Amino acid sequence: MYKRILLKISGEVLSNDGQPVCIPALNKTAKDIKALRDRGVEIGIVIGGGNIMRGRNAGELDRNRMDNMGMLATAINSLALQEALRLENVPSVVFSAIEMQRFCETFSARAAVEALNLGKIVIFACGTGCPFFSTDTAAALRAAEIGADALLLAKSIDAVYSADPNTDPSAVRYERISYDRVISENLQATDLTAITLCKEQHIAIKLFALDKILDAVDGVKTGTIISY
């Protein structure tokens, strides 16, 4: 059992039936997070914005501006998750990498750690605050800043594979793999910046399916562990 984790949740976990933010999906996510907290785990969360806007899908549009929009999408998801946690009587605080004081706190590592020590769920909005960096990289960065035991990546895929299992039936599924192999073989588990940062900071990564959050923390064999 981990003491402190950084949980990265894809924005898609909040969407369903064509709705960018589906209330039943949001409430289920909040219940899972409450169950983790009830186990005594200190939880930081980075949530993506892919259910609303992805900067990397900018096409001919300006990537800087599209990434700005993607950051705002993560803020919407973060505020929605905070409200769902409130309904579960779980205290939480949203820290944003971009100043928006009418809606949430401005991020500082010290304030985030203090909130975790008080038993609050800490939600990190707006990624790193800079364009061209994914929310996976933001999750790795925040994991390092709060001293997390592990970075847990809840993804739309259930593990790391040697190739895309949707197009290559011979793709090999890994239960454990090294940082260096993920990097050298460009396995697309997460972006290389996040992998490199976690390697440098000795933060293990566990990648698993969106609906296996509790299993991933409880030690049930699921997904892939990326470490030395």
Beta strands, then each sheet from edge to edge (+ up, - down):
strand 1: 4-9
strand 2: 42-47
strand 3: 92-96
strand 4: 105-106
strand 5: 121-125
strand 6: 150-155
strand 7: 160-161
strand 8: 173-174
strand 9: 176-178
strand 10: 204-209
strand 11: 224-227
sheet 1: 4+ 3+ 5+ 2+ 1+ 6+ 10+ 11- 9-
sheet 2: 7+ 8-
end
